[in-house]
């Protein structure tokens, strides 16, 4: 596959700021990245966390928030996912989903590095996938590229199914159209 042919990479299905505040992006991307610098009302405990350095806001949804962060110990960029409303049952399900995803080995599935808790908030540290979500990339992709993405996504889902993992929320916003994977 050529470098300009995107492959699909499947993440997990969570994505709102912890305190419900809105994120605003500047127009200038962070040096060396395509991501804009984001100004957030990030909680103090998250800004002061010695394990990860929050670099930017990646996304939010009804259940949680995702940040791009630097793992201070391993010196790598990760995606950190937090759930907003965390009951013990939700925290348990979140952890089970992280464990299930960590069992899957496939180049088109986002790798889970760690699941943990900080300041009472459960998080998943996972592979950061540069590239844009399929719902944004789909209009500019050519038919052969779209076919490759469908093939990659089908292989990723098959790998998950072989491990007994069923993704219940597949949508274009959760598929990274990413040319750097291969």
C-alpha positions in Angstrom: 0.0 0.0 0.0 1.4 3.4 -0.8 1.9 6.0 1.8 -1.0 8.1 0.5 -3.5 5.3 0.8 -5.0 5.6 4.3 -5.6 2.6 6.4 -8.3 2.4 9.0 -7.5 2.3 12.7 -10.3 1.5 15.2 -10.4 3.2 18.5 -12.9 2.8 21.4 -16.3 4.4 21.7 -16.0 7.2 24.2 -15.3 10.7 23.7 -17.1 16.2 27.1 -14.8 18.1 29.3 -14.7 16.9 32.9 -16.3 19.9 34.3 -18.7 20.4 31.3 -16.8 23.5 30.0 -16.3 24.1 26.3 -13.0 23.7 24.6 -11.9 26.3 22.2 -9.2 25.8 19.6 -6.8 28.5 18.3 -6.1 28.8 14.6 -2.4 27.9 15.0 -1.4 24.2 15.0 1.1 23.1 17.6 4.6 22.9 16.1 5.2 19.6 14.4 1.6 18.5 14.5 -1.6 19.1 12.6 -3.5 19.6 15.9 -4.4 23.1 17.0 -3.4 24.3 20.4 -6.5 24.1 22.6 -7.3 26.3 25.5 -9.3 24.3 28.1 -10.7 24.8 31.5 -8.6 21.8 32.5 -9.0 20.8 36.1 -6.0 21.6 38.3 -5.4 17.9 39.2 -5.1 17.1 35.5 -2.7 20.0 34.8 -0.5 19.0 37.8 -0.5 15.2 37.1 3.1 13.9 37.2 2.3 10.8 35.1 1.0 12.5 31.9 1.3 16.0 30.5 -1.9 17.1 28.7 -1.0 18.6 25.3 -4.3 19.1 23.6 -8.0 18.3 23.6 -8.9 15.7 21.0 -12.7 15.1 21.4 -15.7 14.9 23.5 -19.1 13.2 23.5 -21.9 12.4 25.8 -19.9 10.1 28.1 -16.4 11.5 28.3 -13.4 13.4 27.0 -10.2 12.5 25.2 -6.9 14.4 25.4 -3.6 14.0 23.6 -0.9 13.7 26.2 2.8 12.9 26.8 3.6 9.9 28.9 6.4 11.4 31.1 7.8 8.0 32.0 8.1 6.5 28.5 8.4 9.7 26.6 5.6 8.9 24.1 2.5 10.6 22.9 -0.8 8.9 24.0 -4.5 9.4 23.9 -6.0 9.7 27.4 -9.7 8.9 27.7 -11.8 9.8 30.8 -15.4 9.2 31.5 -17.4 12.1 32.9 -20.2 10.6 35.1 -18.5 7.7 36.9 -20.5 5.4 39.0 -18.8 2.2 40.3 -20.6 0.2 37.7 -19.6 2.5 34.9 -15.9 2.5 36.1 -16.0 -1.3 36.1 -17.4 -1.5 32.6 -14.8 1.1 31.4 -12.0 -1.0 32.8 -13.4 -4.2 31.3 -13.6 -2.6 27.9 -10.0 -1.5 28.2 -8.9 -5.0 29.2 -10.8 -6.5 26.3 -9.3 -4.0 23.8 -5.8 -4.7 25.3 -6.2 -8.4 24.4 -6.6 -7.7 20.7 -3.5 -7.6 18.5 -4.1 -6.1 15.2 -2.3 -3.3 13.4 -5.7 -1.6 12.8 -6.8 -1.5 16.4 -5.7 1.2 18.7 -3.4 -0.4 21.4 -4.3 0.1 25.1 -1.2 0.9 27.2 -2.7 1.3 30.7 -5.9 1.7 32.6 -5.8 3.6 35.9 -7.3 6.2 38.2 -6.2 9.7 39.1 -8.1 12.0 41.4 -11.0 9.6 41.5 -11.2 9.6 37.6 -10.7 6.3 35.7 -8.7 6.7 32.5 -7.4 4.6 29.6 -4.0 5.5 28.1 -3.9 4.3 24.6 -2.1 4.6 21.3 -2.4 8.1 19.8 -3.4 7.8 16.2 -2.6 10.8 14.1 -4.8 11.4 11.2 -8.4 12.5 10.8 -11.6 10.7 11.7 -13.2 9.0 8.8 -16.3 11.2 9.0 -14.0 14.2 8.1 -11.8 12.3 5.6 -14.5 10.5 3.6 -15.2 13.2 1.1 -11.7 13.6 -0.2 -10.9 9.8 -0.4 -10.9 8.1 -3.7 -12.8 4.8 -4.2 -9.7 2.6 -3.9 -8.8 4.3 -0.7 -12.3 3.8 0.7 -12.2 0.2 -0.3 -8.9 -0.2 1.6 -10.4 1.4 4.6 -13.4 -0.9 4.6 -11.0 -3.9 4.2 -8.8 -2.7 7.1 -11.9 -2.0 9.3 -13.4 -5.5 8.5 -10.0 -7.1 9.5 -9.9 -5.1 12.7 -13.4 -6.1 13.7 -12.7 -9.7 12.8 -9.7 -9.7 15.1 -11.8 -8.3 17.9 -14.6 -10.9 17.3 -12.0 -13.7 17.4 -11.2 -12.5 21.0 -15.0 -12.4 21.9 -15.1 -8.5 21.7 -18.0 -6.9 20.0 -17.8 -3.2 19.3 -21.3 -1.8 19.8 -20.8 1.7 18.5 -19.0 1.6 15.2 -19.3 5.0 13.5 -17.0 7.1 11.2 -16.0 9.4 14.0 -14.3 6.4 15.7 -12.3 5.3 12.7 -9.0 7.0 12.0 -8.2 7.4 8.3 -4.5 7.1 8.9 -1.8 6.8 6.3 1.0 6.4 8.8 0.0 2.9 10.0 1.5 1.1 7.0 
